[in-house]
Every structure is written in C-alpha cells, then in structure tokens.
C-alpha cells in the first residue's frame, strides 16, 4: 500500500492511508492537545480542542477524525489555531462549575491542566445559568457530580467499549444535554462494583470513588 505524503509544521511525513491527522502528528512527535479523544476509544470529535489548520480548507478541522490526504499541508500551532483552542477552552470552562477552574492545586483535572497549557484563565464569557446538579452519593461505587461534567462522553464510551456495562448514555439537547443512567435516574447500579472504568476515563472530578476527597 502506497504511503501518503504530507507536511506537518514544515516537516515532511509519510503515513499509511486512513491515518488521522492526530495520529500522523504523533508519529512525528508533534503534540496536539485533546480532551474527548483517547486512542483506545472510538472517535467522536465533540470537544474540538484538537483543531488544526489545513492549507486550502476554509475552516479549521478536528485532527482526531480527519484522515490525511496526499499533499496535505497542516499547521498545528498557527495563530489561528491557538486562538481557536483558547476560545474553545473558555467555552468549556464557562459551563464547568468544578473548583479546578480557579484552584491552582487541582493537578488531577485534565481541563485545568490543559487550560494552563493554553494559558487560559477564568472564562470571559458570561452565562445566564450554569449546569448545576445535586451530587449523587447513593451508589457505594461511584460518586457523581454532573455539575463538573464537560460532556466529553469518554465515560460513556469507556463504559460501553471497555467495561461493556452499557449503563451510561446521553440525553436531552443543547444546554440541557447530560450523561444519564436509565431514565435519568441517580447512578446506583450493582454492575459498577469493582469496575471504576468510567472514573478512570473522566477528565474532571465529575466521577470519583466515594472514598476520594473532592478538591
């Protein structure tokens, strides 16, 4: 199979057909930030943090699901790309009520760490209302605080594709979108015993073990 030749940040690269821009960049040592993406999970491309600039394209593209093509010229650190990533991060933070938004000690929160890398402070965007849900403590296996959820859907894919429990899914639309169990019930499933996969894949403190301290 003939390799595809392209250029990433000025470096010529040859990869196999079907390779995504994100994977091609990784092969050359170029780091593109991601949130919703994990290589072992299916691709959804909903957070858009991984956007890059492709010469000839009128808009930025998500590198996690965009396949490379012959002669493609890609910029992962252009001014346009960096500006877009910062705005995307601010929008994520605007609806995220976790303490990591302002707590410099919250080292375990991927959102906080990525915001720091992108040099993004507290969001400039005002919101009429934030997503607020009561903390769910009924389950002896998972403590869930959907107010801290960024809707990356990693927990859903991990639960379905890795744990094969299939108890999490998306519901509602727009600002009301949320990750639910059953008919939007409090999480309290016995299949969660000795699992914790969703907790492992959550990039924030929305999902924790009941014994873990909340920042």
N, C-alpha and C positions, 0 to 999 in steps of 0.2 A: 504494500500500500504506500503510495507516494505521500511524503510529508508535506505539510502546508507551511509556507514561509511567510513570516510576518515580522513586524518591528514593534518592540515594546520599549518605550522610553529610550529610543535611539539604538537599542540593541537588537540585532537580527536573531530571530528564533525560528526553529523548525520543529513542528509538533505533528502528531498524528491527527487525521481528520476526526472531527467530533469533539476535540478538546475545547473546553471553555476558555474564555479569556483569563478567568481567575486561575485556572489550573496551569495555563501556559505561562502566566506571570510567575506563579510559584516555582515552576521549573527553572526559571532564570534568577530566582532569588528576590524577585520584586514582591513586596508585601502589599496587598490590597486589603484594607480593613473590611471585616464582615461582622454581622450580628446574627441574622436569621440563618446563615449558612453554616453547616457542618459537613465535612466531606463524606461522612458515613450515613448521612440522612438524605432523603430525596430533596430536590431543589424546588423552592417556591419563589424566591426573589422578591419578597414583600417589603424588606426594610430599606433597600436601595442605597445603603451605605457604601456598597462596593461599586458604585458607578465609575465609569471611565469615559474618556473622550476618544472616539474613533474618527479619524480624519475622513471627511465626506459625509458623516452622519449628522443630520440636523439637531439631534438631541443626544444627551448622554445615555449610555446603555449600562444595564446591570451586568457586571462581568461574571457573576456566578452562573448564569444560564445562557449567556450569549456565546455561540460557538465561533471559533476563529474562521477566517476565510483567507484565501491566498492574497498576499499583498497588503493585508490589513496593517494600518499604522495606528498604534494605540498610545495614548498618553494617560498615565495613571496619577500624575502629580501636577497637572496643569492648573493654572489659576482658576479656570472654570470648574474643574473637578473639585478642587479643595473648597471652593466657595459653596458648591452644591452639597458636599458632605457635611459642612458645618451647619447649613440650613436644615438638612435632614435630621441631624443630631439634635438641634434646638427644638424641632417639632416633636421628636420622640420625648425629649425631656419635658416639654410643655404639658404633656398628658400623663407624665410619670410622677407619681407622688412619693416615690421612695426617698428615704433620707439621704441616699447616695448623691442626690442632685447637689447638695451643699456640704455633705460630710466628707472631708478630705481623708478620713480614716477608713472609709468604706472601700478597702482594697479588693474585696471579693466581687464587687459588682462590675460586670463587663461594660455596662453602659457608662458607669462613672469613669472607668479606666480609658475607654475609647474617647469619651468626651475630653478627658485630659490630654490624650494624644493629639486630638484635633484642635486643642486649645479653645474649647467651647466652654463658656461659663454658664450661669443660670440663663435660661431662655429669655429672649427679648419679647416673645410673643405673649400677649395677654390671652387668657382663655376665660370664657364665661363660666365654665364649670369644669372641674377635673373628674376623672374617673375615681369614684370612691365606693368601695365595697367593704362590708364588715369582714374582719379576719375570720377565717374558717378554722376552728380548732376541734371540730367534732372527731375527725379522723385521728387515730393514735399513730398513724404512719406519715402523714403529710400535713404540714401547716401551710395554709394557702391564703395569700393576701393579694387579691386581684387588683388592688389599687396600685400595686407596684409592677403590674404586668405591662409589657410593651407590645404585646400581640405578635411576637416573632414566630409563634407556632412551633418552636422547637420542642416543647413539651409534648405537643400532640403527635408530632412525627416520631419522637423517641418512644412514646407510649405504644404507638401502633407498630412501628417498624422494628424496634429493638426489643421492647418488653412484650410486645404482642398482646397487650391488655385491651386496647381499643376502648378506653373509657373516657377519653378527652376529645372534644371537638369544638369547632367554632359555632357561634350562634349570634343572631341579630345582625344588624348592619350599621355602617357608618360609625359615629361616635359611640353607639351602644354596643358595638361588637365586643365579645368577650369569649374566653375559653370556658366551656361548661362541661358538666358531667350530667348524664341522664337528661332530664327535662329541666335543666338549670337548677340543679339541687346542690346542696353543700357536699363537698367531696368527703365520702366516708365509705370507700369500697374495700372489701376484705382482700381483693386481689392485689392491693397495694402493699400488703405485708411482705417484708423482706425484698422489696423492689427498689424504690428510690431513683429509678431512671429519670423520671421527669425532673426531680430535684437536681440531679447531676447536670442536666442539659439546660436548666433555667439560667439565663444570663443576669438575672437580678435576684433579689431576695423575695420574689413573689411566692416561690416554693421552697420550703425548708423542712428539715426534720423537726418534730415538736420539741426536741431537746436542745436545738440550736438557738443561740442567742440572736436576737434581731438587732441589727445595727441601728 
